[in-house]
Structure formats: structure tokens, C-alpha cells
Amino acid sequence: MDANNNQLDTLDEIIFSNRNKEYGAYQLRKNYSKYLSKASIIGIGSALLLFGGAWTYNKFIAPNLAKEDVTVVDINLEDLKQEQEEDKPELPPPPPEEPPPPPPEVKQIKFLPPEPKADEEVIIEEPPPRQEETEKAVISNKTVEGDDVVSDFTPPPPPPPAVTKPAGLGKPKEEEIFTAVEQQPEYPGGQSEMYKFVNSNIKYPAAAQRANVSGRVFVKFVVEKDGTIGNVEVLKGIGFGCDEEAIRVIKSMPKWNPGRQNGKNVRVYFTMPVFYQLE
């Protein structure tokens, strides 16, 4: 091989054989392995230095610093309590209590009965007090100016007005309606016959069908002593005419077997659901 072939022994020489080698790329590719080796050595050395410094600090320096910072002090609780009591400021004595004010002096009027003397005529030097004055004062042996006496006497209330309206018997009390009795009211034939009657007589409202409404309407009513239905009301409805239709069907029921308590027919509350379901 000639000299030219010896120079073209590397890939870089082959690539840059007929190009400008002073441009910079040739030098970079030619020295790439050297730069990569230096960078690897510097990176590995920095990592080892960082981890070695951290390990050295945690192993040797940090424990010594912790030992220097910790100071053990023995505290005697009795001495500490005594020091706190000595440092506590002394409170001034409470001020003396003031005596309560004297009660107000009550107004008094001197009124003494005359004392007759032997063989002498009784002379009344002072006229007796008037009634208006004695109402606001206490009878005493001397007259003293003061506050008027307020009497604790409360006059009785005036008599009630005379009853001019004749006493009537009034409205008779409505009989009690039971919620639970010894014998519950029952539809003739039982619950199966009751629901047959409801299903055969109820009509699905057109508004509920158009709105695709279905559900249960809870109706509460009273089974009277003679078995008739009364006081029908909706506890929970679904609207769209379903509530009104349920009330209509229940009112049209035949007489029930009434409820009984202590051997007597009584009025009893009854609650039943009415089902609406689209097919």
C-alpha cells in the first residue's frame, strides 16, 4: 500500500478526505473519544466525591455535632416549684367591704292616746291625724318625716260578670278514630278481592300515560262503624290525575267489615297503596 492509503485508515479520514478539515467538525469527530473519556472521568469523580462527602458527614461529623449540642440538665421539681412560688408576685389584700347602706327611714306620725290624770280635765293638745295621712304612715309615738309606706294588701279582683247566655249542651265530641284495634276492618273476601275490585275499576289517566308516569299512590281513609268509607285523603301521590282516580275508586268500594274493640264496632284508620304500571 502507498502513503495515501496509509493516511486513509480511519473513518474520519475517509469522510473528510476531500473536504475542508479546518471547518471544525473534523476536529470534533477526531477528538470525540478523548472528550468523552474526560467527561466520564469528571462525572464519575464528582459523583464519588458527592456521595463520599455525604457519607463522611453523616458518619463522623453529624454525630459529633449532635453530641456537642445536647446538654443534659437535671431539674428538681420541688426546687422549680419553690422558685415559681418565690417569683409569684404578692397580691394586694382585698379592699374592706363597705357596710350596707342603712334602710330608708319610714315616715311616722305621732299618735298617743290621752292619759287622764286624777282630778284633772283631759286636754288634747294635738289634733288626731287625718285618715289620708295614716294610710301612708306607721302609727308611732312620734312624728317622723320619711318615705311613704306602700301597703302589701292587694284588693280582691272584681266579681265575674253575670252569665246571661243560657248554658247549652255544645257540639258533641267526635268519636275516637283508632289506628290499631283487636279486630282490624276487612274488605269482604279479603285483600285479594279488594285488589281485584281496584284493578277492575281503576282507569289509567291519559295524562299519566302520555308522560309515562308509573308508581304507587298511598291513600288513607276511615272505615266507619257501619263499614262505609270516609275521610279519604292521599298521603303520597304521583300526580297527573292518578291521585284523584285512586280516591274515586276507593270511595266507590262496597261496605267493609268494620273494626271491633272491646266487642264494639269502632272507627279505624286504614292505609292502602294503589299501583300504576304501564304495560
C-alpha positions in Angstrom: 0.0 0.0 0.0 1.2 3.5 -0.8 1.4 6.5 1.5 -2.1 7.8 0.6 -3.7 4.6 1.5 -1.9 4.7 5.0 -3.5 8.1 5.7 -7.0 6.9 4.8 -7.0 4.2 7.6 -9.8 5.8 9.8 -13.4 6.6 9.2 -12.9 10.3 9.8 -10.1 10.4 7.3 -12.3 8.7 4.7 -15.3 11.1 5.4 -13.2 14.2 5.3 -10.7 13.1 2.6 -11.8 15.7 0.1 -13.4 18.3 2.5 -12.3 21.3 4.5 -10.8 20.0 7.7 -10.4 23.4 9.2 -14.2 23.9 9.5 -14.4 22.4 13.0 -16.4 19.2 12.6 -13.3 17.2 11.7 -11.5 18.3 14.9 -14.6 17.4 17.0 -15.0 14.0 15.5 -11.3 13.3 15.7 -11.1 14.2 19.4 -14.6 12.9 20.4 -13.2 9.8 22.2 -10.8 12.0 24.2 -13.6 14.4 25.2 -15.9 11.5 26.1 -13.3 9.9 28.3 -12.6 13.2 30.2 -16.3 13.9 30.7 -16.9 10.3 32.0 -13.9 10.6 34.4 -15.1 14.1 35.7 -18.7 12.9 36.1 -17.8 9.7 38.0 -15.3 11.6 40.1 -17.9 14.3 41.0 -20.5 11.6 41.9 -18.0 9.7 44.1 -16.9 13.0 45.7 -20.6 14.0 46.5 -21.6 10.6 47.9 -18.3 10.3 49.8 -18.7 13.7 51.3 -22.3 13.0 52.4 -21.3 9.6 53.8 -18.4 11.1 55.7 -20.6 13.9 57.1 -23.3 11.5 58.3 -20.8 9.0 59.7 -18.3 11.2 61.5 -19.3 14.9 61.6 -23.0 14.8 62.4 -22.8 12.6 65.5 -20.1 14.8 67.0 -22.3 17.9 66.3 -25.3 16.2 67.9 -23.3 15.3 71.0 -22.0 18.9 71.4 -25.5 20.4 71.1 -27.2 18.2 73.6 -26.9 19.5 77.2 -28.4 17.3 80.0 -29.8 19.4 82.8 -31.1 17.8 86.0 -34.3 19.6 87.2 -35.6 19.1 90.6 -39.4 19.6 90.5 -39.5 20.6 94.2 -36.9 23.4 93.7 -38.7 24.5 90.5 -42.0 24.7 92.3 -40.4 26.6 95.2 -38.8 29.1 92.7 -42.1 29.7 91.0 -43.8 30.3 94.3 -41.0 32.8 95.3 -41.2 34.6 91.9 -45.0 34.9 92.1 -46.0 38.5 92.9 -47.8 39.1 96.1 -51.4 40.2 95.5 -52.6 43.2 97.4 -55.2 42.5 100.1 -58.7 42.8 99.1 -60.4 46.1 99.9 -62.6 46.1 103.0 -66.2 45.5 102.4 -68.3 48.6 102.7 -71.1 48.4 105.2 -74.6 48.2 103.6 -76.5 51.4 103.5 -79.0 52.0 106.3 -82.6 51.2 105.4 -84.7 54.2 104.4 -86.5 55.8 107.4 -90.2 55.2 107.3 -92.5 58.1 107.6 -94.2 58.1 111.1 -96.8 60.2 112.7 -97.1 60.8 116.4 -100.3 59.5 117.8 -100.7 58.9 121.5 -104.0 58.2 123.3 -104.7 60.8 126.0 -103.8 59.8 129.5 -106.3 61.1 132.0 -104.9 62.4 135.3 -106.5 62.2 138.7 -108.8 65.2 139.5 -107.8 66.9 136.2 -109.5 67.5 133.0 -108.1 65.7 130.0 -106.7 68.2 127.5 -105.7 67.1 124.0 -103.0 69.4 122.8 -102.6 68.0 119.3 -105.4 67.1 116.9 -105.5 63.4 115.7 -104.0 62.8 112.3 -106.3 62.6 109.3 -107.1 59.3 107.6 -105.3 60.2 104.4 -102.1 60.6 106.5 -102.4 57.4 108.4 -102.8 55.4 105.2 -99.2 56.2 104.1 -97.5 56.1 107.5 -96.9 53.8 110.5 -98.6 54.6 113.8 -95.9 55.6 116.4 -95.4 57.7 119.5 -93.7 60.5 117.5 -93.9 62.1 114.1 -91.0 61.4 111.7 -90.7 62.6 108.1 -89.7 59.8 105.7 -90.8 57.7 102.7 -94.4 56.8 102.4 -95.4 53.2 103.3 -96.5 51.0 100.4 -99.2 48.6 101.5 -98.8 45.0 100.6 -102.5 44.5 100.6 -103.9 43.6 97.2 -107.6 44.3 96.7 -109.6 41.3 95.5 -110.5 41.1 91.8 -113.9 42.3 90.8 -116.6 39.7 90.7 -117.1 38.0 87.3 -119.9 39.4 85.1 -123.2 37.7 85.4 -123.9 34.9 82.9 -126.7 36.0 80.7 -126.3 33.4 77.9 -128.1 30.1 78.7 -125.7 27.2 79.0 -126.1 24.9 76.1 -125.0 21.3 75.6 -122.5 22.4 72.9 -121.2 20.4 70.0 -121.0 16.7 70.7 -117.4 15.3 70.8 -116.4 13.4 67.7 -115.9 9.7 68.3 -112.2 8.5 68.5 -110.7 7.0 65.4 -108.4 4.1 66.2 -105.2 3.1 64.3 -104.9 -0.4 65.8 -107.7 -2.5 67.2 -108.3 -6.0 68.4 -110.1 -6.9 65.1 -109.0 -4.9 62.1 -111.5 -3.8 59.4 -111.5 -6.1 56.3 -112.8 -5.9 52.8 -115.5 -8.6 52.0 -113.5 -11.5 50.8 -110.1 -10.3 52.0 -107.2 -8.4 50.3 -107.3 -10.4 47.1 -110.9 -9.4 46.4 -110.1 -5.8 47.4 -107.2 -5.5 44.8 -109.4 -7.3 42.2 -112.0 -4.6 42.7 -109.4 -1.8 42.4 -107.8 -3.3 39.3 -111.1 -3.8 37.6 -112.5 -0.3 38.3 -109.4 1.9 38.1 -108.7 3.8 34.9 -105.2 4.8 33.9 -105.3 8.6 33.4 -104.4 9.7 29.8 -102.1 12.4 31.1 -100.1 9.9 33.1 -99.9 7.6 30.0 -98.6 10.4 27.8 -96.0 11.4 30.5 -95.0 7.7 31.0 -95.8 8.1 34.8 -96.0 5.0 37.0 -95.7 4.3 40.7 -97.8 3.9 43.9 -100.3 6.2 45.4 -100.8 5.8 49.2 -104.3 6.6 50.3 -105.6 6.9 53.9 -109.2 6.6 54.8 -111.5 5.7 57.7 -113.6 2.6 57.9 -116.7 3.8 59.8 -118.6 1.7 62.4 -121.1 0.6 59.7 -118.4 -0.3 57.2 -118.7 2.7 54.9 -115.6 4.6 53.7 -114.9 8.2 54.8 -112.2 10.8 55.1 -110.3 9.7 52.0 -107.0 11.5 51.6 -103.7 11.0 49.7 -100.6 10.6 51.8 -98.2 10.3 48.9 -99.1 10.7 45.3 -97.6 10.8 41.8 -99.8 13.4 40.2 -101.1 13.5 36.5 -104.6 12.6 37.7 -103.5 9.3 39.4 -104.3 10.6 42.9 -107.8 11.7 42.0 -108.5 8.4 40.3 -107.4 6.4 43.3 -109.7 8.5 45.6 -112.6 7.9 43.2 -112.2 4.1 43.2 -111.8 3.8 47.0 -114.9 5.9 47.6 -116.8 3.6 45.3 -115.9 0.5 47.4 -118.7 -1.5 49.0 -119.1 -1.7 52.7 -116.3 -3.3 54.7 -116.5 -5.5 57.8 -115.9 -2.8 60.5 -113.2 -3.0 63.1 -114.0 -4.0 66.6 -112.6 -3.0 70.0 -113.9 -4.5 73.3 -116.7 -6.2 71.5 -118.0 -2.9 69.8 -117.7 -1.5 66.3 -115.3 1.4 66.1 -113.9 3.8 63.6 -110.5 2.7 62.3 -107.9 4.3 60.0 -106.7 2.2 57.0 -103.9 2.9 54.6 -103.5 1.1 51.2 -101.3 1.6 48.1 -102.8 1.8 44.6 -100.4 0.7 41.9 -100.0 2.3 38.4 -97.9 0.3 36.0 -97.7 0.8 32.2 -97.5 -2.4 30.2 
